[in-house]
Amino acid sequence: MAPADIDASVHRQLGELVAGMRGLQDSIKRLEDGATRAEDKAAASRAGVHSRMDQLVDRVGDVEASVTSIGADVAEMKPVTDDVKRWKLMGIGVRFAEAIRPIVFVIIGKV
């Protein structure tokens, strides 16, 4: 082989190597871009999950506050309920109704 043939062959091979390297660089760039897009999508998804989790925490807090309030209301009603039960057992409810009946008739005017 003549030196000119070697030079042409080396130049051709170098050109092929450069083209191959550019192809590899393009492939790597596409992979990096894809990874960046995937990371962005994952970050957005995580942000959505965190937002929904925050909403759930707020809602659970509201439910806890409501349950506490209801518990306090029930605790206030318990003595009254116990008194009414005791009255029924003693028969006061019937006697009270019998005692108030004439008064109601007088007020209404059905005497």
C-alpha positions, 0 to 999 in steps of 0.5 A, spaced: 500 500 500 502 506 498 502 512 503 497 515 499 492 509 500 494 509 507 492 516 509 485 515 505 484 509 509 486 512 515 482 518 514 476 514 512 476 510 518 477 516 523 471 519 519 467 512 521 470 513 528 468 520 529 461 519 526 460 513 531 462 517 536 457 523 534 452 517 534 453 515 541 453 522 543 446 523 540 444 516 543 447 519 550 443 525 549 437 522 548 437 518 554 439 524 558 433 527 556 429 521 557 431 521 564 430 528 565 423 528 563 422 521 567 424 525 573 420 531 572 414 527 571 416 523 577 417 529 581 410 532 579 407 525 581 410 526 588 407 533 589 400 531 587 401 525 592 403 530 597 398 535 596 393 529 597 396 527 603 396 534 606 388 534 604 387 528 608 391 530 614 387 536 614 380 532 613 382 527 619 384 533 623 377 536 622 374 529 623 378 529 630 375 535 632 368 534 630 368 527 634 371 531 640 366 536 640 360 530 639 363 527 645 363 533 649 356 534 647 354 527 649 357 528 656 353 534 657 347 530 655 348 524 659 346 527 666 339 529 663 338 522 660 339 519 666 334 523 670 329 522 664 330 514 665 330 515 673 323 519 672 320 514 668 322 508 672 319 512 678 313 514 674 314 521 674 313 522 667 306 519 667 304 523 674 306 530 671 302 529 665 296 527 669 297 533 673 298 538 667 292 536 663 287 540 667 291 546 667 292 545 659 285 545 658 283 551 662 288 555 658 285 552 652 278 553 654 275 546 654 273 546 661 
